[in-house]
Amino acid sequence: MRQAIQKQGLEINVMAFGFKYGMPLDADLVFDVRCFPNPFYIDELKHKTGNDKEVQDYVMSFPKSVTFMEKLEDFMEFMIPLYIEEGKFLLQSQSVVQAVNTEVLL
């Protein structure tokens, strides 16, 4: 799953991946979220992706997921201006997910 974000001339690509196929070599930032509840192990969510509202609702129903997102947003709000100041125009962000069939956008 990929999501591109344009912010002040800096393109941010967010992608979920599974370690089963190896870590992407072009990642600037990698966030390992395998410690979060995995919707792959819920029968009705197993064949869905992070693009499905049911998966998003499940993952974000846990306080640690909400806290992670708040802290990640704070971190990125701090870092993005620094990347722009440094002249960076592309930022590749990767999130590790436990199950290859279930990609969760966090």
N, C-alpha and C positions, 0 to 999 in steps of 0.2 A: 504494500500500500504506500503510495506516495502522495504527498501534499506539498504544493509549492506556495510560498508566501513571499510577497514583495513588500519590503519595508525600506523606505528612504534609499532606494538604489541598491539595497542588499537583497539578493534572492536567497530565500531559505527553503531548502528541500528537506522534508520530514518523511522518513521511510521506516516502516516496521520490518523486521526480519527475524529469522530463527537461526540460532547458532548451528543447527543441523547442517546448514549449507555454508557455514563460515561467515565471519564478520566482514562486512563491506570494507574494502581497502580505502575507499575515497571518503570515509566519514571524518568530519571535523570533530563532531561530538557524538558520543554513544551513551545512551541511558539504558541501563539494564533493569528492566521492570519485571523480571521473572519472579520477584518476591510478591507480586500482587496476585489476587485470585484470578484463576485462568478460566475463562468461559468455555474453553475447549472441553472441559470436564463436566459441563452441564449439558445433558442430552439435547435439550431444545435449542441450545446455542452452538453446539459443536460444529455445525456446517455453515455458520454465519461468519461474517467478518466484522471488523471494527467500524465499517460503514453502516452497519445495521443498528438502528436505535436500541433494540433489545440488548445488544452486546454493550453498547455505550452505557446504557442505564445500569446494567449489571455491574460493570467495572466501577462506575462512579458511585455506586451505592455503598462503597466501603470508604470509611473516613480516611484511611491512609492514601487512597487514590486521590481524593479531593485535596488533601494536604500536599501530596506530591505535585499536583498540578499548580497549586498556589505557589509553592516554592520554585518550581520550574519557570513559571511565568515571571516571578520576581528576578530569578537568575538571568533569564533571557532579556528582560527589560534593562538590566544592568549591563549585560555583555554586548548587546546589539550596537549601541552607540560606540563602544570601544572597537568593535570589528569595523564599523563604518569609518571611524577616525583613522584606523590603520590601513584603509584603502581596500579592504576585503569586499568583494562583490558577490561571492557565492559562499553559502554555509550549508554543509551537508550534515543533517542531524539524523541519527539512527536510534530507534528504540528496539531493544531486544524483547521478543515475546516468546513464551514457552512453547506454544503450539504453532506449527507451520501453517495449519489450515485456518487458524483464527488470528487475524491481525487486529490489534487493538490500537487505535489512535489515542495516545495519551498526551 
